[in-house]
Amino acid sequence: MHDSVVYPPSPEPVRLEIEPTNVCNGKCIFCPRSEMKREKGYMDLEKLRDFLERFMTYRETMWLNRGKRNKYPIMVLCGLGEPLLHPKIFDIIRMGRDYDFPVQLVTNGSTLSPKLGKKMIESDLNNLAISIHSLNPETYNKLTGLNLEDVLPRVESILEYLRGSGIELEIWRVAFPDGTILQDQEKFSNFLSRHKTVKVFGPTPAWNRGGLLADKFYPLANDGHIWCEKLYFTSSIAWDGRAVLCCCDYFNITVPLGNAWKDTIEDIQKRRELVFRSKIRPKICKACRRPIDNFYENEIYPKLA
């Protein structure tokens, strides 16, 4: 970390992570859903609308937005479910855009189609991130529980349909939890040759999601001056309104921060700061091993000048 980097004096969200649903049709071996004890359900749009209405006022007071009105956070639709399974997901996207949030949707790609692509354009989606971890059918099935023969044509069709639409397109890749590198780089290169503007992230070994997986590849989470940037720069809201510590805590919500439908955003953020400032880290944080996160220094701070 460079000494010249200045951080917000208290936790502020660069990302507002919204879980439209925790219902999913995949069974990814690195996903905490395997340990989830929460009731399954779908986010209520009117409660979300009220929350976003209140968030607009909070957003204007954020240190990150000083002199740059309403720049952060971006709204990320993910969580422990497949967002496209929410029956009103495009209303949620449109709602986020109406409140001037850049919106990213993360999907396993299993339901994609040109018809949905048209709705993405109409709802003014900013970014579509698709998880395609391997182009080997057997490997892909082991990783996700889905069939590549069903998913890949859907992904191909959406990438083609959205070309030139203005929606940023990303592919996310995660390797096996044991660190086994995916042996399909040539296939992926051929695949990407048809989609040159698509960004690709990974593959990287799965990190242990707060102790869910055995991990020998990454150190105990420690990002330097900010010991956990995910905690400091992300606000996560489960489908039922519960404020979640971070994406590693979605499966059981071991550190409840309040309820976004009932509590003020200021109170939720104060509880987040208390967790961050405490000398004793939550149990889930003590078990969290993951790559060092320095996206604030590299991606966010340079844009604040």
Stockholm file with secondary structure:
# STOCKHOLM 1.0

chainA/1-305         MHDSVVYPPSPEPVRLEIEPTNVCNGKCIFCPRSEMKREKGYMDLEKLRDFLERFMTYRETMWLNRGKRNKYPIMVLCGLGEPLLHPKIFDIIRMGRDYDFPVQLVTNGSTLSPKLGKKMIESDLNNLAISIHSLNPETYNKLTGLNLEDVLPRVESILEYLRGSGIELEIWRVAFPDGTILQDQEKFSNFLSRHKTVKVFGPTPAWNRGGLLADKFYPLANDGHIWCEKLYFTSSIAWDGRAVLCCCDYFNITVPLGNAWKDTIEDIQKRRELVFRSKIRPKICKACRRPIDNFYENEIYPKLA
#=GR chainA/1-305 SS CCTTCCCCSSCCCSEEEECSBSCCSCCCTTCGGGGCCSCCCBCCHHHHHHHHHHHHHHHHTCGGGTTSTTCCCEEEECSSSCGGGSTTHHHHHHHHHHTTCCEEEEECSTTCCHHHHHHHHHTTCCEEEEECCCSSHHHHHHHHSSCHHHHHHHHHHHHHHTTTSSCEEEEEEECCTTCCCCSCHHHHHHHHTTCTTCEEEEEECCCCTTTTSCCSSSCBSCCTTSSCHHHHHEEEECTTSBEESCGGGTTTCSSCCCBTTTSCHHHHHHHHHHHHHCSSCCHHHHTCBCCCCCHIIIIIHHHHC
#=GC SS_cons         CCTTCCCCSSCCCSEEEECSBSCCSCCCTTCGGGGCCSCCCBCCHHHHHHHHHHHHHHHHTCGGGTTSTTCCCEEEECSSSCGGGSTTHHHHHHHHHHTTCCEEEEECSTTCCHHHHHHHHHTTCCEEEEECCCSSHHHHHHHHSSCHHHHHHHHHHHHHHTTTSSCEEEEEEECCTTCCCCSCHHHHHHHHTTCTTCEEEEEECCCCTTTTSCCSSSCBSCCTTSSCHHHHHEEEECTTSBEESCGGGTTTCSSCCCBTTTSCHHHHHHHHHHHHHCSSCCHHHHTCBCCCCCHIIIIIHHHHC
//
